[in-house]
């Protein structure tokens, strides 16, 4: 009885082991290659769920189905116009052909190594055929500035972008997706089972201290020039205004005097007219009155008056009756 | 098994009874194991999802469905549940790290890492230091888990590439001040495009520039510009104010001079009119009686002036020399 139970138990355990070795679970983000004695057989399994294989003889090799990141070491490159820049790229790739990947590349770590070489060298090859401006900018759009002076200075450089950053990045992706093997050009998928989804520039920077200093120097002198122009503009305007003020003041005051003089002239003329009209009615009588007034006004204690005896005033001193004239 | 000797309780305790132990184990082992298995199974047959989370269920690796908040059951071993915060807005910071968040947050801008991220080349080959924040949330748990390895890394890489690309297309002035809003919008749009291409199930809520500055080394020169502009404006405003201060009194003076002249005119005309009137009155009288009036006026005047004279000489009309005189000045009164 006991021996029978043991046989059942052992049989059960063996069955479980065999079953376990013939089942495997593929998760939604995995893909699997079945290998038999190390050689791949059949189609890659990309459907998630429970799958079966021959126990023990066959192995289920799991591969990543998702998009995988690749990060590049910063690379120092000289552009076509001899600008030394340090470029940092990243890429995203996936295992597009699991079979080929297993045969040629085997592991993600190896794939990263392959990509390191390919992407970095493509990067260098492409970028050194373009001036820095093309790698930085996308269009020849005219740039705006806070002062007209800067805008004009920039436009004077006459920069026109023929290719632009986006196209260059595209070029890098396209060239990196191809590899030359024994005089034949093959795609990355064909050769390694890898599909490059994207290669992008993460950072472009100057790294040579002298170049950086030169850039800072340029930025600084540009701004200080604007500052100086503001200061001189202010002073110029101030002087103009002061000149205008002085001129204006003179004009106003002299106008005033001119008008005043005219008025006074009118006044005098008007007065004279009145006098002439009045005195003109009997000019002789007027001169008589006026003379009398003058005597009154001009005689004082210093005056020495000498009259003759036939003065009208004294006629009654001589005699009391008027002479018959 | 050696029994305790009932007759001698002081005998030494018998050694450990292996047989009894074996029997106990055999009796309770299997039920005990079964109990343990049941407990483990029970414990791994349910899971809770918080209000801001979602759970994705894989049954034997295959996508089964997504469950929301609450308590749910799953088949132990067979089901695998991945829970992620779906409604929470998460953020990625570029160029700085938040050290302490609160009403007044503190940030760290200084590390080598952050400096590398922030400094970028502009279209006119100047350098700008840009710090920004991306806020996002998981919008599709399936895409998020199945399509891309390390989604947060993708968000960072894409954001850096996008921001640099945009900055590389704008002048330093546009980046620093003129187009900051547009740059934020463009960055959000472009990131959205990328992430949709990769199908990573992420929704970008916002891209906000935290600060945009020229590099430390040239900051003083950049600051000098708005200062100088302000100074220029100040100088011009002051000069214009001076203009008002000086012109108005000048106008006042002009008005005063004219008013004075008018006053003079008035006075002159009035005087003349008065004098004329006076004369005409006398004239009228005179014309009525010419001889008498003349005589009167003459004598009146003489009466006034002779007393005023200091010395008075009366000379005979035929006399050729000077007569001794009567000092009329000492007598008063008229003689008619």
Interface residues (C-beta under 8 A of the other chain):
Chain A: X25 X26 X27 X28 X29 X30 X48 X49 X50 X64 X65 X66 X67 X68 X69 X71 X90 X92 X132 X133 X136 X137 X138 X139 X141 X143 X144 X145 X146 X150 X154 X165 X166 X197 X200 X201 X202 X203 X204 X205 X206 X215 X216 X218 X219 X220 X221 X223 X224 X226 X227 X228 X230 X231 X233 X234 X235 X237 X238 X241 X242 X244 X245 X248 X249 X252 X253 X255 X256 X257 X259 X260 X261 X263 X264 X266 X267 X268 X270 X271 X272 X274 X275 X277 X278 X279 X281 X282 X285 X286 X288 X289 X292 X293 X295 X296 X299 X300 X301 X302 X303 X304 X305 X306 X307 X308 X309 X310 X312 X313 X314 X316 X317
Chain B: X58 X60 X61 X62 X63 X80 X116 X117 X119 X120 X121 X122 X123 X124 X125 X126 X127 X145 X146 X147 X148 X149 X150 X153 X154 X157 X158 X160 X161 X164 X165 X168 X169 X170 X171 X172 X173 X174 X177 X178 X179 X198 X214 X215 X217 X218 X221 X222 X224 X225 X227 X228 X229 X231 X232 X233 X234 X235 X236 X238 X239 X240 X242 X243 X246 X247 X250 X251 X253 X254 X255 X256 X257 X258 X260 X261 X262 X264 X265 X266 X268 X269 X271 X272 X273 X275 X276 X277 X279 X280 X282 X283 X286 X287 X294 X297 X298 X299 X301 X302 X304 X305 X306 X308 X309 X310 X311 X312 X313 X314 X315 X316 X317 X335 X336
